Every structure is written in structure tokens, then in C-alpha cells.
Amino acid sequence: MKLARLVVVAVAALLCGGGFVASQLASLNQDAQNYATRMDQPPIRMLALLLLVAAVGLAFVKDTSAETDASEETEG
């Protein structure tokens, strides 16, 4: 589960960072309106929804490795 959480966080961070850089470049090139129009498309919205659902879903999944680590510390 840790790996799944790490992947979701990494993908979200890369997409947010890439979107920010692309937005700034579009703004500097006086092309912000065109960029906003391109970003307001159904595939982009579905990707955002997928990331949101994955993050919320992973929030409800119990992390069993944390329990295993804690039990090993108390035994040792």
C-alpha cells in the first residue's frame, strides 16, 4: 500500500508541477486564454477525478505495514 500511495502522490505532484510550469509559460507568451481552453477538456477533468478518487480510496485503506512495524518493535 505504501507503494500505491507513493505513486499517487508522485503522479499528482508531477502533474501539478507540470501544469504550473505550463501555465506560467502560457502566461508569459500571452497565450493564457488558449491554455485555459485546452485544459478545460473532458480528459483533463477525468484525470483529475481519477486522482481524487484514488487519493480518497487510499485514505480509507488500512496500512498493514505500520501495524507490522509496531508489533516488531514491541517484541524486540
N, C-alpha and C positions, 0 to 999 in steps of 0.2 A: 504494500500500500504506500510505503514511503516513496517508492519509485514513481508510482502513478501521480502522487501529489507533486513530486518534484517536476515531472513532465508538464503537468497542467500549469504550474507556476512559471516554468521556463517559457512555455509557449505564450502564455498571457503577457509575460514581461517583454518578450521579443516583439510580439505584435503591438503592444502599447508603445514601446520604444521606437519601433519602425514607423508606426503611424504618426508619432510625434515628429520625427525627423522629416517624414514625407510632407506633413502639414506645414512645417516651418519652411521647407524648400518651396512648396507651392505658394506660400505667402510671400516669400522673398522674390519669387518670379512673377508676382502679380497674377497668379493663377488659382487663387483660393476658392473662388466660386466653382470652377471646373473640378477641382479636387473634392470639394464637398459634395458635388453632384455624383461623382464617381464612387464616393464612399457610401452614399445613401442608396445602396443597391441591395436586393434581397440576399445574395450570397454573403455579403458582409454582415448583414443582420443575423443570418443563420449561424455564422461563425461565432458571433458574439453570444448568441443564445446557447450554442453548444458549449462554449467555455463557461458560461454562467451555470448551466445545468451540471456540468462536470464538477465545478467547484463546490456547488451546493451538495451534490451527491457524495463527493468525497468528504465533505464535512460531517456527514451522518454515518460514514463507515468507521467502525471502531478500529483503532490501530492496535493490532495484537502484538506487534513487536515491542511496544512500550511496556506492556504487561510482562513480557518475557524478560526484558532487560531488568525490570524492577524485581522480579522474583529471583533472578540470578544474583543480584546484589545482596538481597536479604539472606540467601543461602550461604554465601561466601563469607 
